[in-house]
Amino acid sequence: MSAIRIEALPDERLPANGPGAAYYEGRKGDFFLSEVIAKSGGMPLAFKDASIDFGKIAIGSGKSLGTNVYDGIGSSGWSTATQEGKRHELVLLLDSPQSLQDLSIEMVFERHFVAALGRFRLSVTDDPGEVLARGGEISDLTRATDDGVETLVCEPGGGIRGRASGDCRAEKEHPGLSDDARHA
């Protein structure tokens, strides 16, 4: 595994069509992702860089950068304020390629109000090249060089190990994004 992609996905069931779940304080449909903590085989994974296709913080100061999600500072992070109802993504590049063993990803949403992602998709790739966030309706993290990408699709109504708002199911995609993912 060389990179992790987090897609913030719009959904008509969310405030302002999401992708965030904020509804009573702050911008409706916003989110604020403070930290991403990834582990493989119980060992922490280090990131060397990150890219986003869009970032803006509505409340407070500072810049919304992809690298904010692994800086250890809870008050910095990634948000897509003013772009509610649109799909956006964050791509985290691992410090070095890792074999995928029991991957766990914890997303921390630190605001003084609820600002979690309401719908999102997680993907990983083993592409050795430079992988960047790309905007638009479809973003293919892979270059179709391996036999598939493991994706976790999360929608309103359930949870991932009690951590996030979403009904999550694992999918195997061959190669790149499935038809379901292309139209999400």
VENFEN-V431523 format. One record per residue. N is the residue number from 1. RES is the residue in one small letter. PSI is psi as a letter, one per 20 degrees, with the letter a starting at -180 (none if undefined). OMEGA is omega as a letter, one per 20 degrees, with the letter a starting at -180 (* if undefined). Layout:
n res psi omega
N RES PSI OMEGA
N RES PSI OMEGA
This chain:
n res psi omega
1 m p a
2 s i a
3 a q r
4 i p r
5 r p r
6 i o r
7 e p r
8 a o a
9 l p r
10 p q r
11 d p a
12 e i r
13 r i a
14 l q r
15 p p a
16 a k a
17 n j r
18 g b j
19 p i a
20 g r a
21 a j a
22 a p a
23 y h a
24 y i r
25 e q a
26 g a a
27 r p r
28 k p r
29 g j a
30 d r r
31 f r r
32 f o r
33 l o a
34 s g a
35 e q r
36 v p r
37 i o a
38 a q r
39 k q r
40 s p a
41 g k a
42 g i a
43 m p r
44 p q r
45 l p r
46 a q r
47 f q r
48 k i r
49 d r r
50 a q r
51 s q r
52 i q r
53 d i r
54 f q r
55 g p r
56 k p r
57 i p a
58 a h a
59 i p a
60 g a a
61 s r r
62 g r a
63 k q r
64 s n a
65 l q r
66 g h a
67 t i r
68 n h a
69 v i r
70 y k a
71 d i r
72 g j a
73 i o a
74 g h a
75 s i r
76 s q a
77 g a a
78 w p r
79 s q r
80 t l a
81 a q a
82 t i r
83 q k r
84 e q a
85 g j r
86 k q r
87 r p r
88 h r a
89 e q r
90 l p r
91 v p r
92 l p r
93 l p r
94 l q r
95 d h r
96 s q r
97 p q a
98 q q r
99 s q a
100 l o r
101 q o r
102 d m a
103 l p r
104 s p r
105 i p r
106 e p r
107 m p a
108 v p r
109 f n a
110 e o r
111 r r r
112 h j r
113 f r a
114 v p a
115 a l a
116 a r r
117 l p r
118 g h r
119 r p a
120 f r r
121 r p r
122 l p r
123 s q r
124 v q r
125 t r r
126 d j r
127 d p a
128 p i a
129 g a r
130 e p a
131 v p a
132 l q r
133 a p r
134 r p r
135 g a r
136 g a a
137 e h a
138 i p r
139 s o a
140 d o a
141 l h a
142 t r r
143 r k r
144 a k a
145 t i r
146 d a a
147 d j r
148 g r a
149 v p r
150 e p a
151 t q r
152 l o a
153 v p a
154 c p a
155 e r a
156 p q r
157 g i a
158 g b r
159 g r r
160 i o a
161 r k r
162 g j a
163 r h a
164 a q r
165 s o r
166 g q r
167 d o a
168 c p r
169 r p r
170 a q r
171 e q r
172 k p a
173 e p a
174 h o g
175 p r r
176 g b a
177 l q r
178 s r r
179 d g r
180 d g a
181 a h a
182 r h a
183 h j a
184 a none *
